[in-house]
Amino acid sequence: EVMRRNPKSFRIVSPDELESNLLGDLKKYDDRNRILEVLNENICQAGMKGYIQTGRNCLMISYEAFMPIITSMIEQYAKWLYQANNISWRYKVASATYVLTSLCWENTYSHQNPSIIDTLLACQYSFVKVYTPPDANSLLVILEKCLTSENEINLIITSKQQMPQWLDITTAQQAIHNQIIYWDFYKSASKFPDVCIVAAGDYPARECVKAVEIMERFALKINIRLIFVLELTALGSQEIYPTAIGNDMFSNIFGNGSIIFSFHGYTAIIKALLFGRTSHQKITI
């Protein structure tokens, strides 16, 4: 729909992977050669950056495993954005948005490399966002937010397979504000949970939903809360990420009980984001 509505101002770049990522139907709307498929991530990155700098918009779609190939190029662009954001007379441009798909569950262990997340978040730029939508509706809302944002770098990590539908579209739109959503209907009567089961990403979300269902089946006398993290920097410090949740909200959501965090990437980056939170010692990742 974005391609149809923006015939002169929107392009897609992809390293020869649209068909394998089940997005081949996009070519039906490409009547002006607006999709660049070339098995060279460097060319895709350079093409996208140049197109964005002309005042138009572009989306890059790639296997998760191959995005680290252009880590240095993205980091250099992030440094440029950092400076541009501090210069009042510079026009803002569309954000650089990357959809990372074909995760290791879909393309074997050899096709897993989530290190692009670690690299960009280690820079601690407030304009870098890492989105982990749990279902299809949250993915739609996140993609809209990313494509309408400016002067940011957005990573969206998502499955290429058919996704479950946990949230209705209205709930997804409301949840995007705080970047974290928890399910009251998976929580027992007590206000404060004994255990929080936390998922960042659609595959972790499926596993966590199933885990809660199994625990409920055993009628354990504990209060369980299921939490989805839609954007990773929401967990970080507000001094670095102004849109992160405050300490009071963090305590209200996660409580004082044990926290089990399911994440498809490397655990060190979650630990780094949580550094300074009062309950971080109770979190198992």
C-alpha positions in Angstrom: 0.0 0.0 0.0 2.9 2.3 0.8 4.4 1.6 -2.7 1.1 2.2 -4.4 0.5 5.5 -2.7 4.0 6.8 -3.2 5.1 6.0 -6.7 7.7 8.7 -6.9 9.1 8.9 -3.4 9.5 5.3 -2.0 11.9 2.5 -2.8 12.8 -0.9 -1.4 16.3 -2.4 -1.4 17.0 -6.0 -0.6 20.0 -8.3 -1.1 18.2 -10.6 -3.5 15.9 -12.0 -0.8 12.4 -10.8 -1.4 11.1 -14.1 -2.7 12.7 -16.1 0.1 11.4 -13.7 2.7 7.9 -14.2 1.2 7.6 -10.6 0.0 7.7 -11.3 -3.7 4.2 -9.9 -4.1 5.7 -6.4 -3.7 7.0 -6.7 -7.2 3.4 -6.5 -8.5 3.4 -2.8 -7.5 6.9 -2.1 -8.9 6.1 -0.5 -12.3 9.0 2.0 -12.1 11.9 -0.2 -11.1 11.6 1.0 -7.5 12.8 -2.3 -6.0 16.5 -2.9 -6.1 17.5 -6.5 -5.5 21.2 -7.1 -5.6 23.3 -9.6 -3.7 25.5 -6.9 -2.2 24.5 -5.4 1.2 27.0 -2.5 0.7 25.3 -1.4 -2.5 21.8 -1.6 -0.8 22.9 0.5 2.2 24.6 3.1 0.0 21.6 3.3 -2.3 19.2 3.6 0.5 21.2 6.3 2.3 21.6 8.3 -0.9 17.9 8.1 -1.7 16.9 9.2 1.8 19.2 12.2 1.6 17.3 13.4 -1.5 14.2 13.9 0.7 12.5 10.6 -0.2 12.0 7.3 1.8 13.4 3.8 1.5 13.1 0.5 3.3 15.8 -2.2 3.5 14.7 -5.9 3.9 17.4 -8.5 4.7 18.2 -11.7 6.4 19.2 -11.1 10.0 22.5 -13.0 9.4 23.7 -10.7 6.7 23.0 -7.3 8.2 26.3 -7.3 10.2 28.1 -7.1 6.9 27.3 -3.4 6.7 27.7 -2.6 10.4 30.4 -0.1 9.9 28.4 1.7 7.2 25.4 2.0 9.4 27.5 3.1 12.3 29.1 5.9 10.2 25.6 7.0 9.2 24.6 7.0 12.8 27.5 9.3 13.6 26.4 11.6 10.8 22.8 11.6 12.2 24.2 12.5 15.6 25.8 15.6 14.3 22.9 16.5 12.0 20.5 16.3 14.9 22.5 19.0 16.7 22.5 21.5 13.7 19.4 23.6 13.7 19.4 24.5 10.0 19.6 21.0 8.7 16.4 19.6 7.2 15.3 16.4 8.7 15.1 13.3 6.4 13.3 10.0 6.6 14.6 7.5 9.0 16.8 4.6 7.9 14.5 1.5 8.5 15.7 -2.1 8.3 13.5 -5.1 8.4 15.5 -8.1 9.7 13.8 -11.4 8.9 14.7 -15.0 8.3 15.8 -15.7 11.8 17.7 -18.8 12.9 14.4 -20.7 13.5 13.6 -20.4 9.9 16.9 -20.8 8.2 19.0 -23.0 10.5 21.6 -22.1 13.1 24.0 -21.0 10.5 21.7 -18.1 9.5 21.7 -16.5 12.9 23.6 -13.3 13.7 21.8 -10.8 15.8 25.0 -8.8 16.5 23.7 -5.7 14.6 21.5 -5.1 17.6 24.4 -5.1 20.0 26.5 -2.8 17.8 23.9 -0.1 17.4 22.7 -0.1 21.0 26.2 0.0 22.3 26.6 3.4 20.7 23.8 4.7 23.0 22.2 7.0 20.5 18.8 8.2 21.5 17.6 8.0 17.9 18.4 4.3 17.5 15.3 2.0 18.0 15.1 -1.8 18.0 11.6 -3.1 17.5 10.5 -6.6 18.4 6.8 -6.9 17.5 5.1 -10.0 19.0 2.4 -10.3 16.3 1.1 -9.0 12.9 -0.9 -6.0 14.2 2.0 -4.7 16.3 4.3 -5.1 13.2 1.9 -3.0 11.1 1.8 -0.2 13.8 5.6 -0.3 14.2 6.2 -0.2 10.5 3.9 2.8 10.1 5.7 4.6 13.0 9.1 3.9 11.5 8.2 5.0 7.9 6.8 8.3 9.2 9.7 9.0 11.6 12.6 11.3 10.8 16.4 11.3 11.6 16.3 7.9 13.3 17.7 4.4 12.7 15.1 1.7 13.1 15.6 -2.1 13.3 12.5 -4.2 13.0 13.1 -7.9 13.9 10.3 -10.1 12.7 9.5 -13.5 11.3 8.9 -14.1 7.6 6.4 -16.8 8.3 2.7 -16.3 9.2 2.5 -14.5 12.5 0.0 -15.1 15.3 -2.5 -12.3 16.3 -2.3 -11.6 20.0 -3.3 -7.9 19.9 -6.2 -6.2 18.1 -5.1 -3.1 16.1 -6.4 -0.6 18.7 -4.5 -2.3 21.5 -1.4 -2.4 19.3 -1.7 1.4 18.6 -2.1 2.2 22.3 0.8 -0.1 23.2 3.3 1.6 20.9 3.4 4.6 23.1 5.0 2.9 26.1 6.7 0.2 24.0 5.8 -2.4 26.6 2.5 -4.2 27.1 1.5 -6.7 29.7 -1.5 -9.0 29.6 -3.9 -8.7 32.5 -5.9 -11.7 31.4 -2.9 -13.9 31.9 -2.4 -12.5 35.4 -3.9 -14.0 38.6 -6.0 -12.0 41.0 -3.2 -10.4 43.0 -2.1 -6.9 41.9 1.6 -7.8 42.1 3.0 -10.7 40.1 5.3 -13.4 41.7 6.8 -14.1 38.3 7.0 -12.0 35.1 7.5 -13.9 31.9 8.9 -11.4 29.4 9.2 -11.8 25.6 11.0 -9.6 23.1 10.2 -10.8 19.6 7.5 -12.9 17.9 9.2 -16.3 18.4 9.9 -15.6 22.1 6.3 -14.4 22.4 5.0 -17.7 21.1 7.2 -19.7 23.5 6.3 -17.5 26.5 2.5 -17.8 25.8 2.9 -21.5 25.7 4.9 -21.6 28.9 2.3 -19.6 30.7 -0.5 -21.9 29.4 1.5 -24.9 30.7 2.0 -23.3 34.1 -1.7 -22.3 34.4 -2.5 -26.0 33.6 -0.7 -27.0 36.8 -2.8 -24.6 38.8 0.3 -23.2 40.6 -0.6 -20.8 43.4 1.5 -18.0 42.0 0.6 -14.8 40.2 2.0 -14.8 36.6 2.3 -11.7 34.4 3.1 -12.0 30.7 4.9 -9.0 29.2 5.8 -8.1 25.7 8.6 -5.7 24.9 7.9 -3.9 21.6 11.0 -1.7 21.6 14.2 -2.6 23.4 15.4 0.9 24.4 12.2 1.2 26.5 14.2 -0.8 29.1 17.1 1.6 29.2 17.9 4.7 31.1 15.9 7.8 30.4 19.1 9.8 30.6 20.1 8.1 27.3 16.8 7.2 25.8 14.2 9.9 26.6 11.3 7.6 25.5 12.3 4.8 27.9 9.9 4.0 30.7 10.5 5.6 34.1 11.5 3.8 37.2 8.0 4.0 38.7 6.4 2.5 35.7 9.1 -0.1 35.4 8.4 -1.2 39.0 4.7 -1.2 38.5 5.0 -3.4 35.4 7.7 -5.8 36.5 7.0 -5.9 40.3 9.4 -7.3 42.8 9.2 -10.9 41.9 11.3 -13.1 39.7 11.6 -12.1 36.0 12.3 -14.5 33.2 13.3 -12.7 30.0 13.1 -14.5 26.6 15.2 -12.8 23.9 16.4 -14.1 20.5 19.6 -12.1 20.6 22.7 -12.0 22.8 21.9 -11.6 26.5 24.6 -9.0 27.1 22.7 -6.2 25.4 19.6 -6.7 27.7 21.9 -6.6 30.7 23.4 -3.4 29.5 20.0 -1.8 29.0 18.9 -2.8 32.4 22.0 -1.5 34.2 20.9 0.7 37.0 17.3 -0.7 37.3 16.7 -1.6 41.0 15.4 -5.1 40.3 18.0 -6.2 37.7 19.4 -8.9 40.0 16.1 -10.8 39.9 16.1 -11.1 36.1 17.1 -14.3 34.3 17.7 -13.8 30.6 
